[in-house]
Amino acid sequence: MSAKGSGWTAWRDVAADRRLATEQALEHLAEDGFVVTSRELSRDGPWRIEIFGDGDRPSLHGDWTWEVLPEKDWVAENQRSFQPFQVGPFWIHPSHNADGVPAGALPIEIDAGMAFGTGTHATTRGCLELLATLDPADTVNAVDVGCGSGILAIGMAKLWQRPVLGGDSDSEAVEVAIENAARNGVARFCRFFTSIGLQAPELSSRAPYDLIVANILAGPLMELSEPFGTATRPGGRVLLSGLLVEQADMILSTYERHGFVIERSLDRETGGADWRTLLLRKA
């Protein structure tokens, strides 16, 4: 696709469990000069798959929305769509814009792509903000469950300059997290594994934890309440996100049955929805 000119875009929204298969079915388009991108629309909602091109349109299966694009520098336009921003002490930026880091800020380079977590969503922002409030002495043994892009583990490694574990059930997300840790200079601290919850031996063997971070969904958070209770040391904490404000009481009552009490919470908005991040302590 040419950098400047008139062209077209096609897009469709797919459920999270169909995202990978849809992307794989479109891999051949890159060889023909088309640009294929994907981005999460909400933490528990669909992904938007977009194709950009000019000239003849490819044959696509499924229900796609087509739009003619005006003449414009589309490379520059795409770069403008993800601008650096600050979350607590962190300066989140894409690879194409690493300039202007505020004095004292901790830069994290993350590009939108195949794993959830660019920092723009309310759930990720809430986790990053609350992580920055914790006493490093209380977070020596930490793990990020459902790590996605690895942004939270990378943030912890940058904050505390020590090892952090991470796991995700999606092996491709684990690969992305490993790459992101390397490009952010914390590969020596971050180790990621394919794991459902804390089931991988590399994660289960490190319990009990001082801190378990899980920015996933309300349903999995409910299912993980018992194993998290077992894997958290007395006085340790869990940082939970991926839940809407109206789901918070249900999550809290479930975790209270496993010995947790609330320390504080943080609400942030994305896409017209209010999301809550919970910091709980094991009594």
C-alpha positions in Angstrom: 0.0 0.0 0.0 1.4 3.4 -0.9 2.0 5.8 2.0 0.0 8.6 0.4 -3.1 8.4 -1.8 -6.7 7.3 -2.0 -7.5 3.8 -1.0 -9.9 1.7 0.9 -10.4 0.0 4.3 -12.4 -3.0 5.3 -13.1 -3.8 8.9 -15.1 -6.2 11.0 -15.5 -6.9 14.7 -14.9 -10.4 16.0 -15.3 -12.1 19.4 -12.0 -12.4 21.3 -12.0 -16.2 20.8 -12.2 -15.7 17.0 -9.6 -13.1 16.8 -6.6 -15.4 16.3 -8.3 -17.5 13.6 -9.4 -14.4 11.7 -5.9 -13.0 11.7 -4.4 -16.2 10.6 -6.8 -16.4 7.7 -5.6 -12.9 6.6 -1.9 -13.5 6.8 -1.5 -14.0 3.0 -2.7 -10.4 2.5 0.5 -8.9 3.9 2.4 -10.7 1.1 0.3 -8.8 -1.4 1.0 -5.4 0.1 -2.0 -4.9 2.3 -1.9 -3.7 5.9 -3.8 -5.8 8.4 -4.2 -4.5 12.0 -6.2 -5.6 15.1 -7.0 -3.8 18.3 -9.1 -4.6 21.3 -12.4 -2.5 21.6 -12.9 -3.5 25.2 -11.4 -5.8 27.8 -14.1 -8.4 27.4 -15.5 -7.3 24.1 -14.7 -7.8 20.5 -11.5 -7.1 18.5 -11.6 -4.9 15.4 -9.7 -6.4 12.4 -8.9 -3.7 9.8 -7.4 -4.1 6.3 -6.0 -1.1 4.4 -5.1 -1.1 0.7 -5.4 0.6 -2.6 -6.3 -0.7 -6.0 -8.2 -3.9 -6.3 -10.0 -5.2 -3.3 -9.2 -8.8 -2.1 -11.9 -11.4 -1.8 -12.9 -11.7 1.8 -15.1 -14.2 3.6 -17.6 -13.0 6.2 -19.4 -9.7 6.9 -16.9 -6.8 6.2 -17.6 -3.1 6.2 -15.9 -1.3 3.3 -15.0 2.3 3.2 -13.3 4.5 0.6 -10.5 6.5 2.1 -9.7 10.1 1.0 -6.2 11.1 -0.2 -4.1 11.3 2.9 -0.7 10.3 4.3 -2.0 7.1 6.0 1.3 6.2 7.6 1.4 9.5 9.5 -2.3 9.1 10.2 -1.8 5.7 11.8 1.0 7.0 13.9 -1.1 9.9 15.2 -3.8 7.5 16.3 -1.6 6.2 19.2 0.1 9.1 20.9 2.3 8.8 24.1 0.5 9.4 27.4 1.3 9.3 31.1 -0.2 6.9 33.6 1.1 7.5 37.1 4.9 7.4 36.9 4.8 5.6 33.5 5.2 7.2 30.0 3.5 4.8 27.6 4.5 5.3 24.0 4.5 3.4 20.7 7.7 2.4 18.9 7.3 5.2 16.3 7.2 7.9 19.0 9.8 7.6 21.7 10.5 11.4 22.1 9.4 13.7 24.9 9.7 11.5 27.9 9.0 13.7 31.0 11.8 14.0 33.5 11.6 11.2 36.0 9.0 9.1 34.1 9.4 5.4 33.4 9.0 4.8 29.6 7.2 1.7 28.4 7.2 1.0 24.7 4.1 -0.9 23.6 2.6 -1.1 20.1 -1.0 -2.1 19.5 -1.1 -5.6 18.2 -1.9 -9.2 18.9 -2.0 -9.2 22.7 -4.2 -7.1 25.0 -2.6 -4.3 26.9 -1.5 -1.0 25.4 -2.2 1.0 28.5 -5.1 2.9 26.9 -7.8 0.8 28.5 -9.2 1.8 31.9 -8.3 -1.6 33.4 -4.7 -1.4 32.5 -4.4 2.3 33.6 -6.0 1.4 36.9 -3.5 -1.4 37.5 -0.5 0.8 36.6 -1.6 3.6 38.9 -2.2 1.3 41.9 1.1 -0.6 41.3 2.9 2.7 41.7 1.5 3.2 45.2 2.8 0.0 46.6 5.8 -0.3 49.0 8.5 -2.2 47.1 9.3 -4.1 50.3 5.9 -5.7 50.1 6.2 -6.9 46.5 9.4 -9.0 46.4 7.6 -12.0 44.9 5.1 -10.9 42.2 3.3 -12.5 39.3 1.1 -11.2 36.5 -1.6 -13.7 35.7 -3.1 -13.2 32.2 -0.2 -11.0 31.2 -1.3 -10.2 27.6 1.3 -7.8 26.1 3.3 -8.0 29.4 2.8 -4.3 30.1 2.0 -4.8 33.8 4.9 -7.1 34.4 7.2 -4.7 32.5 5.8 -1.8 34.7 6.6 -3.8 37.9 10.1 -4.6 36.6 10.8 -0.9 35.8 9.4 0.2 39.2 11.2 -2.2 41.4 14.2 -3.4 39.2 13.8 -7.0 40.2 12.4 -10.3 38.8 8.7 -10.6 37.9 6.8 -13.6 36.6 4.0 -13.6 34.1 1.7 -16.1 32.5 -1.0 -16.3 29.9 -3.1 -19.1 28.5 -2.4 -17.7 24.9 1.1 -18.9 23.9 1.2 -16.1 21.2 0.6 -13.5 23.9 3.5 -15.0 25.9 5.8 -14.6 22.9 4.6 -10.9 22.5 5.3 -10.3 26.2 8.8 -11.7 25.9 9.5 -9.5 22.9 8.1 -6.4 24.7 10.2 -7.1 27.8 13.3 -7.2 25.6 12.5 -4.0 23.8 11.9 -2.3 27.1 15.3 -3.4 28.6 13.8 -5.6 31.3 14.3 -9.1 29.7 16.6 -9.9 32.6 13.8 -9.4 35.1 10.7 -10.7 33.3 10.0 -14.4 32.7 6.7 -15.4 31.0 5.1 -18.8 30.7 2.1 -20.3 29.0 -0.2 -21.1 31.9 -3.9 -21.2 32.8 -4.0 -19.2 36.0 -1.1 -20.3 38.2 -1.1 -23.9 37.0 2.2 -23.9 35.1 4.9 -25.5 37.4 7.1 -22.4 36.9 4.4 -20.3 38.5 2.8 -22.6 41.1 6.2 -23.5 42.6 6.9 -19.8 43.4 3.9 -19.5 45.8 3.1 -18.0 48.2 3.3 -14.6 46.5 3.5 -11.2 47.9 1.5 -9.8 45.0 -0.7 -11.4 42.3 -1.8 -9.1 39.5 -4.7 -10.2 37.3 -6.2 -7.9 34.7 -8.6 -10.4 33.1 -12.4 -10.8 33.2 -14.9 -11.0 36.0 -15.7 -14.7 35.3 -12.1 -15.9 35.5 -11.4 -13.7 38.5 -14.2 -15.5 40.3 -12.8 -18.9 39.3 -9.3 -17.9 40.5 -10.4 -16.6 43.9 -9.7 -19.9 45.7 -6.3 -20.6 44.0 -5.3 -17.0 44.5 -6.3 -17.3 48.2 -4.0 -20.3 48.5 -1.1 -18.8 46.6 -1.0 -15.4 48.5 1.0 -15.1 51.7 -0.7 -13.7 54.8 -0.4 -9.9 54.4 0.1 -10.3 50.7 -2.1 -8.7 48.0 -4.0 -9.3 44.9 -4.6 -6.5 42.3 -7.7 -7.3 40.3 -9.0 -5.6 37.2 -11.0 -6.3 34.1 -14.3 -5.8 35.9 -17.1 -3.3 35.5 -18.1 -1.2 38.5 -21.3 -3.1 38.8 -19.4 -6.4 39.1 -17.1 -5.2 41.9 -19.3 -6.2 44.9 -19.7 -9.7 43.5 -15.9 -10.1 43.1 -15.2 -8.6 46.5 -17.6 -10.9 48.3 -16.1 -13.9 46.6 -12.6 -13.0 47.6 -13.6 -12.2 51.1 -14.6 -15.8 51.5 -11.0 -16.7 50.8 -9.5 -14.4 53.4 -9.1 -11.1 51.5 -10.1 -7.6 52.6 -10.3 -4.5 50.5 -7.5 -1.9 50.8 -8.6 0.5 48.1 -10.1 0.7 44.6 -9.8 2.9 41.5 -12.4 3.7 38.9 -11.6 4.7 35.3 -13.7 5.0 32.2 -13.2 3.5 28.7 -15.7 3.5 25.8 -18.6 4.8 28.0 -18.2 2.1 30.6 -16.8 2.5 34.1 -14.2 -0.1 35.2 -12.9 -0.8 38.7 -9.5 -2.0 39.8 -9.4 -3.6 43.3 -6.4 -3.9 45.6 -7.1 -6.6 48.2 -5.0 -7.8 51.1 -4.9 -11.3 52.5 -5.8 -11.1 56.2 
